[in-house]
Amino acid sequence: MMYNNMMKNATKKIIDFGGNRVEVFSAKDTGTIDITPYISDPDHFYGSVNVHHVIKFGSTLKGLIGKYDGKYGDWGKSTQHDDIILLEEHYDEARKIMDDIARLANLVIANENLYNDIAFCTEYYYLAARGYELLRQHASEFGFGELLGTQVSLERGGLVSTRLALGYTDIDAKVKNEVRVVTKRTHLIGDADTNLTVTIKWRNRNQLKGLIAGQKININDFVNPASGASVDAFIIATRTLGTAPSHIHHRSISVTKQGILFTRKIMNTIGISTSFYSVGVCDELNEMYYLTGRRSVGDAGHILRHFLPHN
């Protein structure tokens, strides 16, 4: 009953997403959905509250929680293919970067005030910059070329990551063919903590047909995928509008084993090919779908917010 008001301003579809039941609420016409009344923890919600799509995954992603146990395939065999490349398997500096990020992450997890400490966040930012520099330096060795074509920036942290991935030192640099999408994982009132919902807001919906539909796209984000929920929601929303891409190249500082294998399986099922190129990897997610264990990264988006473009 609590979602009746949301449905008044939206159309609702139940879709099969790679064998999983997902609820999709889409705003009618040119309007938006105000999700303020439905957020279970509004004090820690940093996305837009007026959105174009609300994607309720229910328990679809619950199996990703915990330490990877092989349920989505043999990780070792998967990384023998050229669509999954982790630099830390090849270069000591990549491993060092991941260790240094984890060190900072453990500090900020223990003391949330560090999210507002500019010097601390700057150190984290420079580690990200160096990680993306390594990815650029070694891309051709692994069959990845320059990041040409459409750059999808999942806000907030994706705006920073896209500029770092392209080697731009100016945080306000203009990016050709950039599609900005506001995505936010959240939990709604009445849902189990392990049930994820993702909201989507388009900055410019008119770009989708020309820059996304049927195209090979790049998604640059600090962790991509963790659970994969944000990218999954983005794809679901584009499919709802008939503008889904044909291939996604993920380029990131960190990923999770289960996130990659689950995402690849789902995307293959719906006819979208994928590639994953990352500095390092984690194999454990906590119940809030954040990286945990010795390869935690903290809330990277909240740290990187200090380096967002000003326009």
C-alpha positions, 0 to 999 in steps of 0.5 A: 500500500505504501507505494500507491502514491509513487505509482500515481506518478509512475508506470510499473513493470515487472521484468525478467532480468536474466532470470530474476524478477525486478520491479521497475517504476518509471516516471510518466511523461516528462515528470519525476518520482519523488522518493523522499517518503520511501527512503529508509535512511534519508540522512545517509542518502546522497543522491537526487530524490526526484528521479526518472526510474526506481528499480527494486531488485528485491532479493536478486542480489542477496547472493552476492553478500559475503565472501565469494564462494564460487556460485557464479563460476570458477574465478581462476578460469574466468580471469584466463579470458581476455575480458577480465584483466586485473593489473595487480595480477601483473604489476607490483605497483598495482598491488601497492595501490590497492593496499594503500587504498585499503589502509585509508579505507580502514581509517575512514571506516573507523573515523567517519570525520575523515570523509570531511578531511580534505588532506586525507581525501586528497591522498585517496584521490591521488591514489585513484589518479595513479591507478587510472594512469596505470590502467592507461599505460598498460591498456594496449598490452591487454587488447584495450585501446583508448577510451573512445566513444561514449563515456557513461559517468555514474554520479557522483564518483563516476564523474571523477573517475571518468576524468581520471580514466581519460588522464584529465588533470582539470577536475572541470574538464569537459568530456566529449560524448559524456552521458551523466547519470545520477544513480544511487543505491538505497533501501526503502521503508519496509524492505529487508536490509539485503534488498537493494533499490537503485534510483536513476535520474537522467541529466539529458535523456535526449543523449540516449538514442544517439550515444547509448542505443546499440553502442559500445560504451565505457563506464568508469567508476571507482568500484565497478562492479561491487554488486553491479546494482548501479550498472544493472539499473542503468541497463534496465532503464535504458532497455525500458526506453529502448536505448540499451547499449551493445557492449559495456567496457568497465574500467575501475580501481576495484571490483568484486569477484562476484560482481564481475561474474554475476554481471557478466552472466546477466548481461550475456543473457540479455545480449550485452557483451562486457569487458572488465579492466581494473587495478585490483579485486575484492572477494567480499561484500558486507550486508550493505553491499560495500567492499569489506575485508582486507580490500575495503575501499570505504565509501569512495563516492563520498570521499571523491565528492570533494573533486567533483566538476563544478558544472 
